[in-house]
């Protein structure tokens, strides 16, 4: 069952107009959140980012209370009360002309089980194998930093990495600087300093990224948002990825499996993963 424009309906009954700009040209936004035992984590931050993304595309997001109620309804009707779930809110561009219009698009909320293997709040963290891909992030694009449904570039980068035997793709921007993973933000640790590409790189302003930066301050870990390159990945003491579903996941370049095994026990990665798991427990208790 999904929440579709204010109603709970079967996913098989959902109908999207063939003239909706979200379908025809990818004019839409979405947010993916993690729910633990029926409770959504960091909802306010996700809703705030959804509004920012929608504003850039000229879309209107329903009030936070409406969307929160919709998520609770979907969780309840699908019995998502135990374990970890992927909650997704999608807003389409509506049946409008390319030049714009006032027709509201579809709003959808879905819930699906999430893999717990890469959850810091679970029993273990499986290190991710990383691969560079030949596709770039355009840091000057109109959709830079937007959680847009125009996601083909990221999906193709992800598939390229999978075909190479990796779990995640590393993407540079047009200037040759590290931007992000295809489905995650990237952090490196060097000499005790945590570093991540600045938003100027074109990376997504990830909610988990934001929370990890705050955690570093709480834990007195030096943190820098800066310009990084391939050499910084090569020379990093630790590498980890962040996203709502990955949480904090240790990582290493494909072909350095021994290093990946070591990365999961990296002191900084472990400290942050434990602190993040505690943050989840405190908020949802």
Helices and strands as residue ranges (DSSP letters): E 2-4, E 7-9, G 11-13, H 21-24, E 28-36, E 39-40, H 43-57, H 64-77, E 84-92, E 107-113, E 128-137, H 152-163, E 168-173, E 178-181, E 185-190, E 193-197, G 199-201, H 207-218, E 223-226, H 230-235, E 238-243, E 247-253, H 257-263, H 267-284
